[in-house]
């Protein structure tokens, strides 16, 4: 798994203006280093990126623009070999104490053991919605989880705050691998995550008027507002259930001990 690129696709559930980011965007044009600039490099005309973790620093990027509805895609090659204690994160997030966020975090492991795909959803500053999966060989294009809009029954939903796209590699050996039992082996440093083909098909935030503009299904540029993106197809439901039945290792909606029996409201609602 660590030797192959993973296609990461996220449906950004927010709001935006009617300007669509070109499909052929790249790291040089679309992103900036937000920390660890000395541990980062872009090459190949902006289509290739490497983020590095060593015993001095990790590193990370963020998009220059803020987005709302749309899709973000890139290829990520995770740290090969012994990656225990490292986390390679890919997420979209707004800012502030009541922020919205959609997370994919790849938790490193000792050599020969699979990564763990750690996912979470924050809405209005409330998270604690973790689900974890072991990766399968062909990750590309398969849905792994759904978070429905159920604002009508009081469940916060991330659809009204602009988000940037972030990715980073960092030291999380206090929790990432076997609850912190496996530490980073700095003799194996530097740890390098490689990226290719950043593609953003999403609307740029242009102020609060963007919320109504990009939620509209009256323009062909708003592909995310079409019925095809309102719910998973029958085939996609089957794919997601295959992943969840065979590779899911943690679901917050089944952790009754954690919540003392007071489960989050969405856990009692239909998934689809």
C-alpha positions in Angstrom: 0.0 0.0 0.0 2.8 2.5 0.9 4.4 2.0 -2.5 1.3 3.0 -4.5 -0.5 6.2 -5.1 -3.9 6.6 -3.6 -6.5 8.7 -5.4 -8.2 10.9 -2.8 -11.6 12.4 -3.6 -13.6 14.5 -1.3 -16.9 16.1 -1.9 -16.6 19.4 -0.2 -20.0 20.1 1.5 -20.0 23.9 2.0 -20.9 27.0 -0.1 -19.3 29.2 -2.7 -19.4 31.7 -5.6 -19.9 30.9 -9.2 -16.2 30.7 -10.2 -15.0 27.2 -10.9 -11.3 26.4 -10.3 -9.7 24.9 -13.5 -9.4 21.1 -13.5 -5.7 21.5 -14.5 -4.7 23.4 -11.4 -1.3 22.5 -9.8 0.5 22.8 -6.5 2.6 25.8 -7.6 -0.4 27.9 -8.7 -3.0 26.7 -6.2 -1.2 26.1 -2.9 1.3 27.7 -0.5 3.4 26.2 2.3 1.9 27.0 5.7 4.7 25.5 7.8 7.9 23.6 7.4 8.9 25.3 4.1 12.4 23.9 4.4 11.0 20.4 4.4 8.9 20.9 1.2 9.5 20.9 -2.5 7.5 21.4 -5.7 8.8 20.4 -9.1 7.8 19.3 -12.5 6.0 22.4 -13.5 4.1 22.4 -10.3 2.5 19.0 -10.7 4.7 17.2 -8.1 5.0 17.9 -4.4 6.9 16.3 -1.6 6.3 16.9 2.1 9.0 15.8 4.5 9.1 14.9 8.2 12.4 14.7 10.1 13.4 15.2 13.7 13.4 19.0 13.2 10.0 19.6 11.6 7.2 18.3 9.6 5.6 20.3 6.7 2.3 21.3 5.2 0.5 23.1 2.5 -2.8 24.9 2.1 -4.7 26.2 -0.9 -4.5 29.9 -1.6 -8.2 30.1 -2.2 -11.2 29.1 -0.1 -13.9 26.9 -1.5 -17.3 25.5 -0.8 -19.2 22.8 -2.8 -17.2 20.8 -5.3 -14.6 18.1 -5.5 -10.9 18.0 -4.7 -8.6 15.3 -6.0 -4.9 14.4 -5.8 -2.6 11.4 -5.9 -0.8 10.7 -2.6 2.1 8.2 -2.2 2.4 7.5 1.5 5.7 7.0 3.4 7.0 3.5 2.5 8.5 1.1 5.0 8.4 1.8 8.7 6.0 4.8 9.0 5.0 4.2 12.7 4.1 7.4 14.5 3.7 9.5 11.4 0.5 10.9 10.1 -0.1 12.1 6.6 -3.2 14.3 6.7 -5.5 15.5 3.9 -8.4 17.6 4.8 -10.6 20.6 4.1 -11.4 23.1 6.9 -12.8 26.5 7.7 -11.3 28.5 10.6 -12.5 29.5 14.0 -13.8 27.8 17.1 -17.0 26.7 15.3 -15.2 25.5 12.2 -16.3 22.9 9.7 -13.8 20.2 8.7 -13.6 16.9 6.7 -10.6 14.8 7.5 -8.6 12.0 5.9 -5.6 11.0 8.0 -3.3 8.2 7.1 -1.9 6.7 10.3 1.6 5.1 9.8 2.5 1.6 11.0 5.5 -0.6 11.4 6.9 -2.3 8.3 4.6 -4.9 6.8 1.5 -3.6 8.6 -1.2 -1.6 6.7 -1.9 2.0 7.2 -5.1 3.0 8.9 -7.4 5.5 7.1 -8.8 7.8 9.9 -11.8 9.9 8.9 -13.7 12.6 10.8 -16.3 15.3 10.2 -16.6 18.5 12.2 -19.7 20.7 11.9 -19.9 24.0 13.8 -16.9 23.0 15.9 -18.4 19.6 16.9 -16.3 16.5 15.8 -16.0 13.2 17.5 -17.3 11.4 14.4 -14.4 9.2 13.7 -14.5 6.2 11.5 -11.4 4.1 10.6 -10.6 1.7 7.9 -7.8 -0.6 6.7 -6.9 0.2 3.1 -7.6 -2.2 0.3 -5.4 -2.3 -2.8 -7.6 -0.4 -5.2 -8.8 2.7 -3.3 -9.6 4.9 -6.2 -13.1 6.1 -6.6 -14.8 4.0 -3.9 -17.0 5.9 -1.4 -16.3 5.0 2.3 -18.7 7.1 4.3 -21.7 9.4 4.0 -22.7 12.3 6.3 -26.2 13.4 5.4 -27.6 16.8 5.8 -30.1 16.5 8.7 -30.2 20.1 9.9 -34.0 19.8 10.0 -33.7 17.6 13.2 -30.9 19.7 14.8 -27.8 18.0 13.5 -25.1 20.6 12.5 -24.0 20.3 8.9 -20.9 21.8 7.2 -22.5 23.8 4.4 -22.1 27.5 5.0 -18.4 28.2 5.8 -15.6 28.5 3.3 -12.8 25.9 3.5 -9.3 25.6 2.3 -7.6 22.3 1.3 -4.7 21.2 3.5 -2.2 18.4 3.6 0.6 17.8 6.0 3.0 15.2 7.4 3.8 15.3 11.1 4.9 13.5 14.3 1.9 11.9 16.1 3.7 9.1 17.8 1.9 9.9 21.1 -1.3 8.4 19.6 -1.2 7.4 15.9 0.2 3.9 16.0 -1.3 1.4 18.5 -2.4 4.3 20.7 1.1 5.6 21.0 2.9 2.3 21.8 4.9 2.4 18.5 7.1 5.4 18.3 8.8 7.0 15.3 12.2 5.4 14.5 14.2 8.5 13.6 16.9 6.3 12.1 14.5 5.8 9.2 14.1 9.6 8.7 13.4 11.5 6.6 9.9 10.4 6.0 8.5 11.6 2.7 4.9 11.8 1.4 4.7 12.5 -2.3 1.8 14.1 -4.2 0.8 14.4 -7.9 -2.0 15.9 -10.0 -3.8 18.3 -7.7 -7.2 19.0 -9.2 -9.8 21.2 -7.7 -13.3 21.4 -9.3 -15.0 23.7 -6.8 -16.3 27.2 -6.4 -14.2 30.0 -4.8 -15.6 31.8 -1.9 -16.7 35.3 -2.8 -18.6 36.3 0.3 -21.9 35.2 1.9 -23.7 35.7 -1.3 -21.9 32.6 -2.5 -23.9 30.4 -0.3 -27.1 30.8 -2.3 -25.2 31.0 -5.6 -23.4 27.7 -5.4 -26.3 25.9 -3.8 -28.3 26.7 -6.9 -29.0 23.8 -9.4 -29.9 26.2 -12.2 -26.4 26.4 -13.8 -24.4 23.6 -15.4 -21.2 24.7 -13.7 -22.7 23.7 -10.4 -22.3 19.9 -11.1 -22.4 19.1 -7.4 -26.0 20.3 -7.2 -27.2 17.8 -9.8 -29.3 14.8 -8.7 -26.3 12.5 -9.3 -24.5 14.1 -6.4 -27.5 14.3 -4.0 -27.1 10.7 -3.0 -25.0 7.6 -3.8 -26.1 5.4 -6.7 -27.2 1.8 -6.1 -23.8 0.7 -7.3 -22.0 3.2 -5.1 -24.0 2.0 -2.1 -22.9 -1.5 -2.8 -19.3 -0.4 -3.0 -19.4 1.5 0.2 -21.0 -1.4 2.1 -18.3 -3.7 0.8 -15.6 -1.4 2.1 -17.4 -1.0 5.5 -18.2 -4.7 5.9 -14.6 -5.8 5.1 -12.3 -3.0 6.1 -13.9 -0.8 8.8 -12.2 -1.2 12.1 -13.9 1.6 14.1 -17.2 3.4 14.0 -18.1 6.1 16.5 -21.8 5.2 16.1 -21.1 1.7 17.6 -19.0 2.9 20.5 -21.7 3.0 23.2 -19.1 3.0 26.0 -17.4 6.1 24.7 -20.7 8.1 24.8 -22.1 6.5 27.9 -25.1 5.3 25.9 -26.0 8.9 24.8 -25.2 8.4 21.2 -24.9 11.2 18.7 -28.3 11.9 17.1 -27.2 11.0 13.6 -26.3 7.5 14.7 -30.0 6.7 15.1 -30.9 8.0 11.6 -30.8 6.2 8.2 -27.4 6.4 6.6 -28.9 7.0 3.1 
